[in-house]
Every structure is written in structure tokens, then in C-alpha cells.
């Protein structure tokens, strides 16, 4: 097993679609719309796009280049370039292990809603209390967590080219088509154009530091940064594949889906609420609580709801696949396990790791960690603490330990480096400041000292 040939994508298209599939997940479909709604619509969108093409571009290019240069996943990529930096690799490996455990649970919620629309429960799903009742039904949650875990594991089990790449080439076009159909339907509803205006026209009076920090945090989540994913996928990129062009195309895919997600949800909520902006304050529950009510008010609610949650399921799967692949690839690299063995062990371990989070909505509902339930704490510790730490030290590692030239030389192997000056400035100066700001603000928010 030690001499097995490393898997690769078949070419740039396979990598772009697979990496874009990773980036386009629940972060775009579920998280982006409610944050955009909360932080001013158009101004949040503008800030987000600026951050994606500067901060996001720099981190994604760094991770892709590190993976391709070292031909390793996150656990070994840093230590291959400097042995003292193994702890950063360990952090980057732990992050996807924790995320996959609760991502399987949320993916199970999506499966449950899709099944509900198939069964014709669209009226019941729009009623108050449906979501909370679902969360308290532990056997049902475990069943759908199992279904989602099996779906993800099957694709990762098949490998990079025959599993992940082939699946992404099918799902990505389908996801875009469904998103466009639902967006068009949403913006043609009576009163929806006010929502379109809110989402696209920046109101600088709504600008806030909290909105900037929220946009930065969303960028990490949405682009799959600081999770080890892009390092792993980078290790599968052929040496002749243009890194800078690849990253630019992923940015376009990611932003397009984020915009479509906003168009699916925000105008529909405006139409449903009669223009009442307070309806946008549902936060994380916007997709699971508010949207079924929106669908119930429409003609053909069963079909529209089903199409929407199938789209969300596709998005959830594409991200869970990339998260699981990061873990599996590391186990194959470090322990020289076969892909089937690594896939099965990962699936079982993360399934069991997620059980306490499932029980956190029923028998363990009284267990609080810093005022978080178990699932919310797992989300907080990864997205608000470990990911900013990983991003910060990645910037320090490249900017001040191995030097920016290492990344530059890797990029130039396969093409031009047109944004080199922006990249150098971001990695050495701006990005470290941004990541510290995210880390500090997230911790202070969790302690109740400030409110995001």
C-alpha cells in the first residue's frame, strides 16, 4: 500500500466542478441568505464579493498550492515543508472530523424535509412546531442521519475520478438548473421585487462592522477554507492545471450560487410577509421554518418545496463528500489504509460522534457548553475558533516561515500569476488581521460581551 499511486482529477474541469461542489453547500443555500437578510441585503452582498476576490482568493490559492506541491492532505502538507509545523496539520485534520459529525445530522434534516414533500406533508410542515417536533424525535433523526451518511460514504468509497468527480459533473449542472428555476419563480411572486431590491441595492446606511465580520465568517464556510479540503483537493490537481484560473472559476461558481440562493429565499419571504422585513429575522431557521410557510402559500407548494429541498440535498451532499474525502485521504496517506477501509472507518466514527449532538435535542437537552447545545457547540468550535486559527497560522506559515515565493513558484508551474501583488499583501498583512478579528469577535459574541 505504501507505493500506491495517488489519485488525481482527470483535468481542470474535473477539479473545478469538484472544488466548486465542495464550496457550494449548506453554507450557500442555507447560511448565506439568512446572513444577507440580517446584515442589510445589498451591502452584505457587496462586502462578501469583495472579500471573496481578495481574502478568499488568497487563502484558496494557498491551500491548493500547498496540496499540489506536497502531494499530501492537511495532516502532512505543513510538516513536509517544515517539520515544526505538524500541529497546524493536526488542527486542519481535526476540523473536518468534527464538522462531518454534525453535517451528517443537518443533512439528515434536509433528507427528512425532502421525504416530507414527497409524502405530501407540505401543509403539516408549514405549521408552527413542526421543526422543533422533528428535532425531538430521536429515532427519526438517527434514521435520516444514517441515510445521509450512507449516501456520502458511497460516493467517497468510489474514489476521486469515478466517485467525487463523476458525481460532481452530474450534480453541479442539476443544482444550477434547479436554483435558476426556483429563483425565477421566487422573483415573479407578487411583492417579490422589493426583496430583489433589498438584496441587490447596497444601502450604505446599513453598513456595520458586525456585517463585515459576518461576511468574513461566511466566506470561510462557503468556500471550504481552513478545513483541509482545498489542500486535499489541491493534492489531486495535475501539475499542468492552471491554479490561478481554477481558483477564479471556483469564485465565480460559488458567488453565483450564493446570489441564486438569496434570490430563491429573500424575495419569497418579502412576498409572503407583505414586505415586512422582520420576517427576515428568522436566522438559521429561515430555511426550515419560514420557507415551508412560504411554499404553503403558493400554488403547487408540494412540487416547489420538493424541488427546493432536493436542491438543498444536492448542495449538502457535495460539501459532505469533500469533508469526508479530506479525512479519508489523510488516513490513506498516513496509515496506508485502502480507500474502502478508510471510508468505512470514517463513516462509522463520525456517525457515532454525531449521536450526542442528536441527543442534545432530547435526552441531553439539558447539557450546555458555554450556553450552546451540543451541535451548536461543535459548529462554534470549528467555524468560529479552529478555522480562524488554522487560517491565521497558514498565513503566518506562508508569509513568514516558508516564504511567499514557494507558493509563487508552484503557481507559475502551470500558468500566470496575475494577482501576485494582491496575494502577497493579503497573505502577509491583511488576512492575518482579518482572521484575528473573526476569532476575537466570535469568542466575544459567544460570551455575550458583544452581539453580532
HELIX and SHEET records of a PDB file:
HELIX    1   1 UNK A   12  UNK A   23  1                                  12    
HELIX    2   2 UNK A   26  UNK A   26  1                                   1    
HELIX    3   3 UNK A   27  UNK A   32  3                                   6    
HELIX    4   4 UNK A   33  UNK A   38  1                                   6    
HELIX    5   5 UNK A   42  UNK A   51  1                                  10    
HELIX    6   6 UNK A   52  UNK A   56  3                                   5    
HELIX    7   7 UNK A   57  UNK A   70  1                                  14    
HELIX    8   8 UNK A   74  UNK A   81  1                                   8    
HELIX    9   9 UNK A   83  UNK A   85  5                                   3    
HELIX   10  10 UNK A   86  UNK A  118  1                                  33    
HELIX   11  11 UNK A  122  UNK A  125  1                                   4    
HELIX   12  12 UNK A  130  UNK A  136  1                                   7    
HELIX   13  13 UNK A  138  UNK A  157  1                                  20    
HELIX   14  14 UNK A  160  UNK A  165  3                                   6    
HELIX   15  15 UNK A  166  UNK A  187  1                                  22    
HELIX   16  16 UNK A  192  UNK A  200  1                                   9    
HELIX   17  17 UNK A  204  UNK A  206  5                                   3    
HELIX   18  18 UNK A  209  UNK A  223  1                                  15    
HELIX   19  19 UNK A  229  UNK A  234  1                                   6    
HELIX   20  20 UNK A  243  UNK A  273  1                                  31    
HELIX   21  21 UNK A  277  UNK A  286  5                                  10    
HELIX   22  22 UNK A  290  UNK A  296  1                                   7    
HELIX   23  23 UNK A  301  UNK A  335  1                                  35    
HELIX   24  24 UNK A  339  UNK A  359  1                                  21    
HELIX   25  25 UNK A  374  UNK A  380  1                                   7    
HELIX   26  26 UNK A  381  UNK A  386  3                                   6    
HELIX   27  27 UNK A  387  UNK A  396  1                                  10    
HELIX   28  28 UNK A  397  UNK A  402  3                                   6    
HELIX   29  29 UNK A  404  UNK A  412  1                                   9    
HELIX   30  30 UNK A  420  UNK A  425  1                                   6    
HELIX   31  31 UNK A  426  UNK A  430  3                                   5    
HELIX   32  32 UNK A  431  UNK A  446  1                                  16    
END                                                                             
